[in-house]
Amino acid sequence: MVSWRRALPVLSAIALVAGLAAPATAQAPRSPAECAAALDCTAAEIDLMSMAQRLEFVRAMQSGPASALGAMDRWRNIEGVITFFRDRGLGSPGTWVSYVDAGIVEGIERGIAIALGRSTDGFGNPGSARWASYLTRLSRGELAARSAHDRAWSEAEQAATDHGIALAAAHGQFATPVEQRFFQFSEVYRWTLRNRPFALDLLFFYGPLIHPDLAGQRVPFYDWFTDVAESAPSYKGCEIGYGFAQLHPIVGVFGIAGLFLAYVTELFEEYRAAMSD
């Protein structure tokens, strides 16, 4: 019989070889606070986050590293969207909504990292460079004009959003009819930011058909609706857009301008209620 004392070296060697051959244990997912500090969590990591965790992540980036660039409140509207997803139970990991949102959040994260000079790697997300440019111009005071600011912000988010859609497709995830209609309303928001003069003209000419006060209040309403530093308008906009999306396409509405006016019809009531508080 072999004694345990003599067998121990052999057993230790076997255990060592088995340990080397065994696959490495997967690391525990990083917390939102860790991701905000490191600014290098990938879209794959973000996809695994719940919407509550992503909300914490976006807030931590704003109060933390982005504050050095004067961007401590530049994604509050995205907070509103993520809060809506959280409240409705939408965007669980691996879904189309989750991947698109992960692409958007990753673009913001890497844009901050690039603008701060921590890295030049955009993780293959075209939104990263756009956000970095936006943040650099913002920190230099080059986006004081609302139209210039909103266009730069919108172009950055559009690039990150398009990447998120491609990311979802690469994982075999595509929008359902309801999600596609809901997405069209999110496109309205970005279009509005890029087309301030045209949107204001639409409100001037068609506003009286929507509400007697709209034409006269079109500028403050537009500024409220498109304020990236506010979460309430985007949350309410998501409620309205998702409500429309669950119905059949709106009869008689054509193109992005038509969707904008359909959106405004209900959103203006929310604006009036907010102003009366």
Buried (B, 14 or more C-beta within 10 A) or exposed (E): EEEEEEEEEEEEEEEEEEEEEEEEEEEEBBBBEEBBBEBBBBBBBBBBBBBBBBBBBBBBBBEBBBEEBBBBBBBBBBBBBBBBBBEEEBBEEEBBBBBBBBBBBBBBBBBBBBBBEBBEEBBEBBBBBBBBBBBBBBBEEEBEEBEEBBBBBBBBBBBBBBBBBBBBEEBEBEBEEEBEBBBBBBBBBBBBBBBBEEBBEBBBEBBEEBBEEBBBBBEEBBEBBBBBEBBBBBBBBBBBBBEBBEEEEEEEBEEBBBBBBBBBBBBBBBBBEEEEE
